[in-house]
Amino acid sequence: MEQAQQSSGRAAALLRQLKPAFFRQIQEGYTGGDFRKDLAAGITVGIVALPLAMAFAIGAGATPAQGLYTAIVAGFACALFGGSFHQVSGPTGAFVVIIAEVIAQYGMDGLQTATLIAGVLLVFMAVSGLGAIIKYIPYPVTIGFTTGIGLTIFVGQLKDFFGMAIPSLSPEFFDKIGQYAEYLPTTNLYALGAGLATVAAIILVRKLVPKLPAAVTAVTLVTLGAFLLKLPLPTVGSKFGALPAGFPAPRLPNLSFALIRQTFSSGLTIALLAAIESLLSAVVADGMTGTRHSSSAELNAQGLGNIASVLFGGIPATGAIARTATNIKTGARSPVSAMIHAAVLLLFTLFLGPIVQAIPLATLAGVLVVVAFDMSELPRFFSMHKAPKSDLAVMLATFILTVVVDLTAAVEVGVLLAVVLFAKRARDTTTVVAQTLLPKEAEEILKGARNALSSDEAAAVDNSDLERLAARRVPKGCEVYEIKGPFFFGVADMLQDALAEFEKAPKVFILRMRHVPAIDATGLNALRSFYKRCKRQGTALILCGIGEQPTRAIERYGLAAEIGQDRLCQDIDSALAMAGRLIGANSKR
């Protein structure tokens, strides 16, 4: 009965976490005034999203129509089911590199399979509560791949920015550089002028008229100028043809087990990027508005949005920080504004196709050049030289792998390096210290450990504690050691080293665990191995001062029964008393 109630409680808690912000807003009250503000914000964000959705799709090797379909379908689904009150989702710059790589290797079917995998993984993250963990991706990793993505996007846009007549642009970074050097004489000066004018217009609008959407204003002005002057420029229409009339019917991609296996790692990378960027965007929105998002609901919405995008032939989507900030600054009150933004894009797709087709490719490339610079976060990248060398190495490794190999390898290796670095640092803060010493001798041994602790922790490891231990009667043949810090896989060998120090095995070994907050499976196995080694050498092992989590873990692992419940003591006094009885009993034999 109790177990059923606990299961029911967990299910109810999960449903509360997955409850969309839209329904929370409706319950709290939604007025006509709220709708009018959402309408104005939604129209503005829809216009802002139009060139970005197409530019990101073209930059990734997809069609402009796919970018629009993604912004419409995923943008609406994420707004309807999302956990943020102001999040706007759609194609973003973070995906440009990984999308281009997947299309180059596996084609559009491979991309849609990877996106579907990502959607399923995002839903799993939501229902399993992993949203709270995703935000702890190490800072050096995020800076490394963000700057790497920015550089890769910048280099990828130079073909259209310069209007070079390259038949097929290589997906490899250095091959692109070689092609640019080879085809530089084919530069279209009109295209270069349009690209530079777009970049200049964005910069000027941001400085002089910051209330205007810079990208939309720049694209409008340059497109209008190119049309009136009849400049010979490649446009969206000349490269991709007319936008498809109407809206595509939903259909499943061509799935196969072989393709799922080949694209799974790419799907995992897309899921991680979508989770990181959407949650980061939601946090930024909370900071601007004072609201509080639900990470589980947001990840669930991103998963459903990406699945829906695949059904309508779209590409990966996630929360877009720039569009979300624009949404907030123009007065959005609820997720309804993001739904209206999707409706505005739908109207452009259905009725204003000729205007979209007239946009020069160099103009969209200019927009992406600015996006690449914005997202590269160069000041943060260069400031990392002041960070510890290990963090700098992780960032540089992630950056180089993003540029030279691919984003999937960069994220995987970067996270792996960060985990190894964390394990090393955690090991450095965990110590196994002898306490069967005079206070002055113990002080020398503890000096190194105390330097790694905070002032509060160091105060707890003072001479008075050692003096109290020395004042107690420690039986001859008994050794007292204390382990401080988490007992996990990175410190598992420390116990074995402690026992190896003795020329003659002690009769009793007391291990104080009062400062061990947690123990993992590797630590439990190390403790079992240590117990067996003590047993072989005729040493009785006593544990004392065990915390709540280690106690539960030791009991579940069966160690309590192996060592003996009577040898798991509450404090050092009871442990010393037990040691005295064991040594006395052995001496009588």
KOLTI-233545 format. One record per residue (C-alpha): y, z, x. Coordinates in steps of 0.2 Angstrom, whole numbers, plus 5000, padded with zeros to 4 digits. Layout:
residues N
YZX...
//
This chain:
residues 589
500050005000501250055014500849895024501149785008502849875006503249845024502749655023503849645007505349725016505149605030505149455018506649515009507549545025507149365031507749295015509349385017509549315034509249135028510449145013511749005016513549045017513948925003512949034991513749194998515449114995515049074977514449244973516049324981517149204971517749034973519348974965520348814961521548864975520048874987519448704982521148624985521248695002519448635006519848464999521348445011520348505026518848405022519848245021520648275037519048325046518148165038519548055046519348145063517448125063517447945059517847875077516848015085515247985075515247805080515847835098514447955101513147845093513647695103513747795119511947845116511347675113511147685094512247595081513847645074513047645057511747775063513147885069513947875052512347915043512048065054513748135051513548105032511748165029511648305042513448355040513148385021511448475023512048585037513548635026512448665011511148775020512148835035512549015039514348985044515848975032516748845042515448745053515548555053514048465060513648295066513348185082514048275097514348235115512948355121511648235114512348075121511348085137509648145130509748015116510047875128508547935139507347945124507847775117507647695135505947765137505247765119506347665108507147715091505447775084505347895099507047965096506747995078505048075082505948185095507248225082505948275069505148385081506848465085507148495067505448585064505748685080507448745074506748795057505448895067506748975077507649025061506149105052505549195068507249275072507449175089509249145085509749305092508949255109509549075110511349145113510749225130510449065139511249105156513049055159512648955175511348845166512548805152514048765164512848665175512148555161513848545151514748475167513348365171513348295153515248265154515048165171513548065164514548025148516047975158515047855169514147785154515747725146516447625161515647465155516547455138518147545145518247405158517547275147516247225161515047085156513447185161511947105152511047275151511647435157510347535167509947715161509947785178511547865185511547775202510947615196512447615184513647645199512847495208513047385192514847435191515147385209514247215206515147175190516847235193517547065195517047025177518347165171519247115155521047175158521347175139519947295137520447405151522247405144521547465127520547595135521947665145523147655130521847755120521747895133523647895135523947905116522748055114523648145128525348115121524848155103524148325109525748365119527048295107526248305090524848435091524648445072524048265071522248225075522448145092520848035092521147965075522947925079522547845095521147735088522247685073523647635084522647535097521647455084523147395074524047335090522447235096522347165078524147115077524247035095522546955092521847015109520146955114519247115114517447155110517447265094516147365084515947205073515747085087514347185095513447265081513847145066514447205049514047385044512547375032513147375014512647525004511647675010509847675017508447735007507547885014505947845024504847925037504847865055503347775062502447935068500947945079500048085089500347995105502147975102502348155097501448215113502548105123504248155115503848335112504848395128506348295123506248365105506248545113507748495123508648435108508148585098508848705112510448605113510748605095510348785094511548835108512948715103512848765084512848955087514248935100515248845087514848965074515449115085517049015089517348995070517049185067518349225081519649115073519349175055518649345056517049295046515249335052513949195052512049215050511249135065509549125056510349025042511348915054509748875064508748835048510148725042510248635058508348605057508448545039509948435044509048345058507548315048508648245034509548135047507848065053507448015035508947915033508847835050510047945059510148035076510148215082511548325075512248495078513848605075515348515083516648645090518148525089517848465071517448645066519148705074520048565065519248615049519848795051521648745057521848635042521548775030519648765025519048915015517148885013515748765017516348645003517648575016516148515027515348435012516948345007517048285025515348205023515948125006517448055015516347975028515247905014516747815006517147735023515447675025515247605008517047535005517947515021516747435033517947295038519147415045517847505055517147345062518847295069518947445081518847385099517347455109518547495124519547615112517947715107517547715126519247795129518947925116517247975125518147975142519248115135517848205127516848195143518348275152518548405139516748455139516548455158517548615159517948585177518948735180517448845175516348735186517348755202517748945199515848975200516048965219516649145217515049195208513449265217512649125228511049135217512049095201512948955210511248885216510648885198512148805191512148665205510248635202510548615184512048505187511148385199509648375189510648325173511548185183510148125194508548155184508748195165509448335154507648385149507148425167508848505170508748625155506948675159507148695178508848785175508148915163506548935174507748975189508749095179507149185173506649205191508349265196508349395182506649455188507249475205508749575200507749675188506549715202508049765213508549895200506849965198506150095211504650195214505250355224504350495232504850665225503650785235504950805248506350925253507950885245508850815261507350705265507250645246509150605247508850485261507550385251508550395235510150335243509750145242509150165224510650265219511850125225511049995213511350115198512850145188513850305190513150385175511350345181511750405199512350565192510650595184509850575201510750705210510050845222509950975208508550885201507650875217508051055221507251105204505751005209505651085226505851255218504251235208502551255215501851085220500051115224499451065241498650895240499750835225501050695227502450675214503250495213504550435200504750255194506450215187506850055178505849935167504049915172503749735170502949585179504249585193503849765199502049775196501549785214502649935218501350065213500049985224501249995239501650175235499750225236499450125252500750235261499550385263498450405277497350515267497250495248498050635238496950745227498250715212499550585210500950625197501950475191503550525182504050395169505550475160506750335166505550185161506350115145504949985143503349915150502549745148500749675148500849645167501549825170500149895159498849795169499649855186499550035179497650005175497349935192498250085200497250205190495550125195496150125213496550315212494850335204493950245218494850355231494450515221496350545216496750605199498150515190499350605179500750525169502250625163503850605154503350445145504550365134504250295116503950115119502850145135501850275125501450155111501050015123499850125134498950185118498750005111498149945128496850075129497550155144497750325136495950335133495450285150496650395159496350535147497550605134497550775143498350685158499750615149500950755150502650785141503550845156503450885175503051075172501551035162501050895174501151015189500051145179498751015176498750965194498551145199497051165188496251005194496451045212495851225209494251155200493851035214494051175228492851285219491451145220
//
